[in-house]
Amino acid sequence: MSGDSAPINLTNHFLIAMPGLEDALFSKSVVYVCEHNSKGALGIVINKPADMDLKALFEKIDLPMARSDLQGNSVFQGGPVQTERGFVLHEGTEVPGAEDSKSSLYASTMTIPGGLEMTTSKDVLEAISSGSGPRRVLVSLGYSAWAGGQLETELGENSWITVDADQGIIFDTPVDQRYDKALALLGLQAWMISTQAGHA
């Protein structure tokens, strides 16, 4: 890619950490980008589990956990920003009778092009605790953020390679395989990428 002409938009993409990225949280990480524009980028690390599962998280916030399909799921370290807050990445929710496709069932939700939503209000957790809520969810504590131009700089430094996101990797792939599966979307394996490789 040449020049600084066309801005890139990596919303609904994975950022895959290159081997040279040795930051403790971001080393070998896969970040799902929820939003990327001229002001910056926001994403959730999808392959770094915290020392807690959803059942323990729900106990901590005094909610029952009625969803047996989710209670053993890991809570993730989504990034270094607001690590005390929960961020719920989930399938889009159709609001019955709503004409506007941007409508969500929950109070504070970002709709991500590509069919996912990220909700930060507790009502999504309350819905899950009562046995309903979105079918597929990834809950993280904290998120990752880049200031305007910062992510583009890191891409230029070969800290990350990018690929269109695959929801199957977020929700259906075992955590320890997510890095390799994300690389496989590009036809790559971990041994093929070195700190010198240029795949911008």
C-alpha positions in Angstrom: 0.0 0.0 0.0 1.5 3.3 -0.9 1.0 6.9 0.3 -1.3 8.3 2.9 -4.1 9.1 0.5 -7.0 6.8 1.2 -7.8 6.2 4.9 -8.2 2.6 5.8 -11.1 1.4 7.8 -10.5 -1.8 9.8 -13.9 -2.0 11.5 -15.0 -5.7 11.6 -11.4 -6.9 11.0 -9.0 -8.8 13.1 -5.6 -7.4 14.1 -3.2 -10.2 14.4 -0.1 -9.5 16.4 3.2 -10.0 14.6 6.0 -11.8 16.5 7.9 -8.6 17.1 5.0 -7.2 19.3 6.2 -8.2 22.7 3.8 -6.2 24.9 2.5 -8.7 27.6 -1.2 -8.3 26.7 -0.8 -7.9 22.9 1.8 -10.6 22.3 0.3 -13.3 20.0 -3.1 -11.6 20.4 -6.0 -11.3 18.0 -8.0 -8.1 18.4 -11.5 -7.7 16.9 -11.8 -4.1 15.7 -15.3 -2.7 16.7 -14.7 0.8 15.4 -12.0 2.5 13.3 -12.2 6.0 12.0 -10.1 9.2 11.8 -10.5 9.7 15.6 -8.9 6.3 16.3 -9.8 2.7 16.9 -11.4 0.5 19.5 -11.2 -3.3 19.8 -11.5 -6.3 22.0 -8.7 -8.9 22.4 -10.5 -12.2 21.8 -7.8 -14.8 22.7 -6.5 -13.7 26.2 -8.7 -15.3 28.9 -8.9 -13.6 32.3 -8.7 -15.8 35.4 -12.5 -16.0 35.6 -15.4 -17.6 33.8 -18.8 -16.2 33.2 -20.4 -18.0 36.1 -17.8 -16.4 38.5 -18.4 -13.0 36.9 -22.1 -13.2 37.3 -21.7 -14.2 41.0 -19.4 -11.2 41.5 -22.1 -8.8 40.2 -24.9 -10.7 42.1 -26.7 -12.1 39.0 -27.8 -15.7 38.7 -26.5 -17.6 35.6 -29.4 -19.4 33.9 -27.5 -20.1 30.7 -25.8 -23.4 31.1 -24.4 -23.1 27.5 -22.4 -20.0 28.6 -21.5 -20.4 32.3 -18.2 -22.2 31.6 -17.1 -19.6 29.0 -14.0 -17.5 29.8 -14.1 -13.8 30.5 -11.4 -12.1 28.4 -8.8 -9.4 29.0 -10.1 -7.2 26.2 -7.4 -4.6 26.6 -5.8 -2.2 29.0 -8.5 0.5 29.0 -11.3 0.4 31.6 -10.4 -3.0 32.9 -13.0 -2.9 35.6 -15.9 -2.6 33.1 -17.5 -5.3 31.2 -17.8 -5.2 27.4 -20.1 -7.7 25.7 -19.4 -8.6 22.1 -22.5 -10.4 20.7 -24.5 -11.3 17.7 -26.8 -8.5 16.5 -30.2 -8.4 18.1 -33.4 -7.8 16.1 -35.8 -5.5 17.9 -39.3 -6.8 17.1 -41.2 -4.1 15.2 -38.3 -1.7 15.0 -38.0 -0.1 11.6 -34.5 1.2 12.3 -31.9 -1.5 11.9 -29.7 0.5 14.3 -32.1 -0.2 17.2 -30.9 -2.6 19.9 -32.6 -4.3 22.8 -30.0 -2.8 25.1 -29.4 0.6 26.6 -25.8 1.2 25.5 -24.9 -0.7 22.3 -22.5 0.0 19.4 -23.7 -1.7 16.1 -20.7 -2.9 14.1 -21.1 -3.3 10.4 -20.9 -7.1 9.8 -23.6 -8.2 12.1 -22.1 -7.9 15.6 -22.8 -5.5 18.4 -20.9 -4.4 21.5 -22.9 -3.6 24.6 -21.6 -1.9 27.7 -24.8 -1.6 29.7 -25.7 -4.2 32.4 -29.1 -5.0 30.8 -27.4 -7.5 28.4 -26.0 -9.4 31.3 -29.3 -9.3 33.1 -31.0 -10.8 29.9 -28.4 -13.6 29.9 -28.8 -14.2 33.6 -32.5 -14.7 33.1 -31.9 -17.3 30.4 -32.3 -15.1 27.3 -30.0 -12.6 25.7 -27.9 -13.0 22.6 -27.1 -16.6 21.7 -23.4 -16.1 21.1 -21.4 -13.7 23.4 -17.8 -12.9 24.3 -17.5 -10.9 27.5 -14.3 -8.9 28.2 -13.1 -6.8 31.0 -11.5 -3.7 29.4 -10.9 -2.9 25.8 -8.1 -1.8 23.5 -7.9 1.7 22.0 -5.7 3.7 19.6 -5.7 7.4 19.1 -6.2 8.9 15.7 -3.4 7.7 13.3 -1.8 5.5 16.0 -3.1 2.2 14.6 -2.0 3.2 11.1 1.5 3.9 12.5 1.7 0.5 14.2 0.6 -1.2 11.0 3.4 0.7 9.2 5.8 -0.7 11.8 4.6 -4.2 11.0 3.2 -4.7 14.6 0.0 -6.1 13.1 -1.4 -7.8 10.1 -5.1 -7.5 9.3 -7.8 -9.7 7.8 -11.6 -9.6 7.6 -13.1 -10.9 10.8 -14.7 -14.3 11.0 -17.4 -14.7 13.7 -16.7 -18.4 13.9 -13.2 -17.7 15.3 -14.7 -15.3 17.9 -17.5 -17.6 19.1 -16.8 -21.2 18.0 -13.0 -21.7 18.0 -11.2 -22.9 21.1 -9.3 -20.0 22.7 -5.8 -21.6 22.2 -6.5 -22.0 18.4 -7.8 -18.5 17.7 -4.4 -17.0 16.8 -3.5 -19.8 14.4 -7.0 -19.8 12.8 -6.9 -16.0 12.3 -3.5 -16.4 10.5 -5.0 -19.2 8.5 -7.6 -16.7 7.1 -4.6 -15.2 5.3 -3.1 -18.6 4.3 -0.4 -18.1 6.9 1.0 -20.2 9.7 2.9 -18.7 12.7 6.3 -20.0 11.5 5.9 -18.2 8.2 5.8 -14.7 9.7 9.0 -13.2 11.1 9.6 -9.8 12.7 11.1 -8.7 9.3 8.2 -9.8 7.1 6.2 -7.0 5.5 2.5 -7.9 5.1 0.9 -4.5 5.5 
